[in-house]
Amino acid sequence: MEHSTKKLGMMFTLGGWILGFLLLGLIFTKILDFRNNPNQFVITNENANFQEIVLQPNPYGHYLFNGEINGKTVTFLVDTGATTTAIPAGLKDYLGLEAGPAVSVSTANGQATAYLTRLRELKMGDILFQDVKASLNPGIRGNEILLGMNILRHMELIQRNDVLIIKIPG
């Protein structure tokens, strides 16, 4: 009888260690996610004259933040060098997008082929854009969407005290 309870105790101990390591892994993953994207919950400040969001940079100096495309949560990367909002082609089905005509685009890595598409909605906090031109780019690695000048040109960008304020007239 003593032998079976000792075996049971060892199994519970081993199970506890495994569960502990899994929880630690989950916690560290969340910490790294928040470090890479410190703007996972974007708050819109509003008054009669404007709407604005305030973004913190990640450790690499990039401004990433969570938003929505067609009601689906996505991560945007503010990219003033992108003419059009560029979406990794791997997100096409998740976002319910259709690939349109192929176009040649100039990227930091040279010429590439992308496919035109349209976004029903693009949302940044409470700031909403509808019927947005974008491109599906098979060459973009990862899941970050490059928020391009086709959206940013409608806003005022102010970088001050290590934050980026994106403001749109209201």
Number of C-alpha atoms within 10 A of each C-alpha: 5 7 8 9 10 11 11 12 12 12 12 12 12 12 12 12 12 12 12 12 12 12 12 12 12 12 12 12 12 12 13 12 12 13 14 19 23 20 21 16 11 16 14 16 14 16 10 7 8 12 18 23 18 18 22 18 18 16 11 8 11 16 20 24 26 20 22 17 24 16 12 13 13 20 19 25 19 20 19 16 12 17 18 21 24 26 27 19 20 16 18 15 9 12 17 12 19 14 15 13 10 14 13 10 15 12 13 8 7 7 10 14 15 25 20 18 21 16 19 15 15 20 18 19 18 15 17 11 14 13 11 16 15 22 26 27 24 16 15 17 11 11 15 19 25 24 23 20 17 15 17 20 12 12 16 13 15 12 12 8 7 10 14 18 17 19 21 18 13 11
